[in-house]
Amino acid sequence: MLSNAVQLRPLTVADWAAVHDWARRPEVCRYQTWGPNTPEQTRAFVQAAVDAWAQHPPVRFVFAVVSGEQVVGNAELKLRGAHIGEIGYGVHPRVWGRGIATETARHLLGYGFRQHHLHRIFATCDPRNAASGRVLRKIGMTYEGRMREAVLIRDGWRDSDLYAILRHEWHPADQPAGSAGQCVQRPVDVGLGVVDVERRA
Ligand SMILES: CC(C)(COP(=O)(O)OP(=O)(O)OC[C@H]1O[C@@H](n2cnc3c(N)ncnc32)[C@H](O)[C@@H]1OP(=O)(O)O)[C@@H](O)C(=O)NCCC(=O)NCCS
C-alpha cells in the first residue's frame, strides 16, 4: 500500500475542472445515478456544492480531496436531520487503490461526530461496487442490509447496500491527528480549514 498525504478542504468553484476529470469517466459513474457528466453538469454540481456551504443553516458539506497538491476526489457529508448524517466520496481512477477513499471517509466520520455531534452516520452503495463496500467496512461501519431496487440508474433499478456507524462505535483514536473533524471549525468559512493528514503506510 502506498503512503499518501490526504487533505480535505471545502470545494471551490476553481476545482470544477479537476472534478470533471473524473466525473466525465464512465468507470467512475458506473454505479451512480449521475454521469458521465458534461462540463455543464459538472459546473452545476460544483456551484451547488459551493453554494451549500453558505446556506443557513448548512446541511451539505462538500470537500475537495487533495493529495500531492492535486485535487483527486470529492467527499461529502449531508445532514439528515439533527442527529444523523450520510457520507459519500469519489476518487480519480488514477489514484484508486492507494487508500485515499478510506482516509477520506475516516475524516468525514470525524467531521460528522466531532463538529456536528452526530449520533449515526450512514452510507449506501451498489452491491456491485466492491471497492466502496470495502472502504465502508474498513472505516468501521456495519453492513445493515440490502434495500431492494432502491436506485434507478442507467442499467435499471438496482439494490443498495446500507452501512452505518454509531457514535459509541467510533474510535477517535483511529483517526490520524489533524482530521477534518478538528480543523474545519466553521463550515461557512469556505477556503479555510485545510486539513493535512499524513497517511500511515
Ligand atoms: C470506491 C472508490 C471511492 C474507492 O477509492 P479508493 O481510493 O481506490 O479506495 P481505497 O484504496 O481506500 O480502498 C479500496 C479497497 O477496496 C478494495 N477493492 C478494490 N476493488 C475491489 C474489488 N473489485 N473487489 C473487492 N475489493 C476491492 C481494495 O483492495 C481496497 O481494500 P484493501 O485496502 O483492504 O486492499 C473509487 O473506486 C471510486 O471513486 N469509485 C467511483 C465512485 C464511487 O463508486 N464512489 C462511492 C459511491 S458508494
The ligand as an SDF file (V2000), in Angstrom:
LIG
                    3D

 48 50  0  0  0  0  0  0  0  0999 V2000
  -14.9570    3.3620   -4.4770 C   0  0  0  0  0  0  0  0  0  0  0  0
  -13.7520    4.2810   -4.5350 C   0  0  0  0  0  0  0  0  0  0  0  0
  -14.1040    5.6020   -3.8550 C   0  0  0  0  0  0  0  0  0  0  0  0
  -12.5830    3.6180   -3.8080 C   0  0  0  0  0  0  0  0  0  0  0  0
  -11.4890    4.5330   -3.7950 O   0  0  0  0  0  0  0  0  0  0  0  0
  -10.0060    4.0760   -3.4320 P   0  0  0  0  0  0  0  0  0  0  0  0
   -9.2430    5.2950   -3.0660 O   0  0  0  0  0  0  0  0  0  0  0  0
   -9.4810    3.2230   -4.5180 O   0  0  0  0  0  0  0  0  0  0  0  0
  -10.2810    3.1660   -2.1330 O   0  0  0  0  0  0  0  0  0  0  0  0
   -9.1870    2.5910   -1.1040 P   0  0  0  0  0  0  0  0  0  0  0  0
   -7.8990    2.4310   -1.8220 O   0  0  0  0  0  0  0  0  0  0  0  0
   -9.2060    3.4270    0.1200 O   0  0  0  0  0  0  0  0  0  0  0  0
   -9.7870    1.1790   -0.7010 O   0  0  0  0  0  0  0  0  0  0  0  0
  -10.3050    0.3020   -1.6850 C   0  0  0  0  0  0  0  0  0  0  0  0
  -10.4250   -1.0870   -1.0950 C   0  0  0  0  0  0  0  0  0  0  0  0
  -11.2840   -1.8570   -1.9460 O   0  0  0  0  0  0  0  0  0  0  0  0
  -10.5660   -2.9940   -2.3980 C   0  0  0  0  0  0  0  0  0  0  0  0
  -11.0650   -3.2970   -3.7190 N   0  0  0  0  0  0  0  0  0  0  0  0
  -10.8750   -2.6050   -4.8570 C   0  0  0  0  0  0  0  0  0  0  0  0
  -11.5090   -3.2170   -5.8680 N   0  0  0  0  0  0  0  0  0  0  0  0
  -12.1020   -4.3050   -5.3610 C   0  0  0  0  0  0  0  0  0  0  0  0
  -12.8950   -5.3600   -5.8940 C   0  0  0  0  0  0  0  0  0  0  0  0
  -13.2200   -5.3860   -7.1880 N   0  0  0  0  0  0  0  0  0  0  0  0
  -13.3380   -6.3250   -5.0570 N   0  0  0  0  0  0  0  0  0  0  0  0
  -13.0320   -6.2970   -3.7520 C   0  0  0  0  0  0  0  0  0  0  0  0
  -12.2770   -5.3200   -3.1720 N   0  0  0  0  0  0  0  0  0  0  0  0
  -11.8360   -4.3530   -3.9770 C   0  0  0  0  0  0  0  0  0  0  0  0
   -9.1230   -2.5950   -2.3450 C   0  0  0  0  0  0  0  0  0  0  0  0
   -8.2590   -3.7110   -2.3210 O   0  0  0  0  0  0  0  0  0  0  0  0
   -9.1000   -1.8090   -1.0200 C   0  0  0  0  0  0  0  0  0  0  0  0
   -9.1590   -2.6630    0.1020 O   0  0  0  0  0  0  0  0  0  0  0  0
   -7.8080   -3.0810    0.9450 P   0  0  0  0  0  0  0  0  0  0  0  0
   -7.2210   -1.7960    1.4790 O   0  0  0  0  0  0  0  0  0  0  0  0
   -8.3170   -3.9640    2.0010 O   0  0  0  0  0  0  0  0  0  0  0  0
   -6.8810   -3.7530   -0.0320 O   0  0  0  0  0  0  0  0  0  0  0  0
  -13.3180    4.5520   -6.0040 C   0  0  0  0  0  0  0  0  0  0  0  0
  -13.2430    3.3280   -6.6810 O   0  0  0  0  0  0  0  0  0  0  0  0
  -14.2730    5.4700   -6.7480 C   0  0  0  0  0  0  0  0  0  0  0  0
  -14.1560    6.6840   -6.6760 O   0  0  0  0  0  0  0  0  0  0  0  0
  -15.2600    4.8930   -7.4480 N   0  0  0  0  0  0  0  0  0  0  0  0
  -16.2260    5.6860   -8.2110 C   0  0  0  0  0  0  0  0  0  0  0  0
  -17.1680    6.4840   -7.3170 C   0  0  0  0  0  0  0  0  0  0  0  0
  -17.8180    5.6260   -6.2560 C   0  0  0  0  0  0  0  0  0  0  0  0
  -18.1680    4.4760   -6.5060 O   0  0  0  0  0  0  0  0  0  0  0  0
  -17.9870    6.1930   -5.0490 N   0  0  0  0  0  0  0  0  0  0  0  0
  -18.5880    5.5070   -3.9550 C   0  0  0  0  0  0  0  0  0  0  0  0
  -20.0700    5.6130   -4.0530 C   0  0  0  0  0  0  0  0  0  0  0  0
  -20.8750    4.4820   -2.9150 S   0  0  0  0  0  0  0  0  0  0  0  0
  1  2  1  0
  2  3  1  0
  2  4  1  0
  2 36  1  0
  4  5  1  0
  5  6  1  0
  6  7  2  0
  6  8  1  0
  6  9  1  0
  9 10  1  0
 10 11  2  0
 10 12  1  0
 10 13  1  0
 13 14  1  0
 14 15  1  0
 15 16  1  0
 15 30  1  0
 16 17  1  0
 17 18  1  0
 17 28  1  0
 18 19  1  0
 18 27  1  0
 19 20  2  0
 20 21  1  0
 21 22  1  0
 21 27  2  0
 22 23  1  0
 22 24  2  0
 24 25  1  0
 25 26  2  0
 26 27  1  0
 28 29  1  0
 28 30  1  0
 30 31  1  0
 31 32  1  0
 32 33  2  0
 32 34  1  0
 32 35  1  0
 36 37  1  0
 36 38  1  0
 38 39  2  0
 38 40  1  0
 40 41  1  0
 41 42  1  0
 42 43  1  0
 43 44  2  0
 43 45  1  0
 45 46  1  0
 46 47  1  0
 47 48  1  0
M  END
$$$$
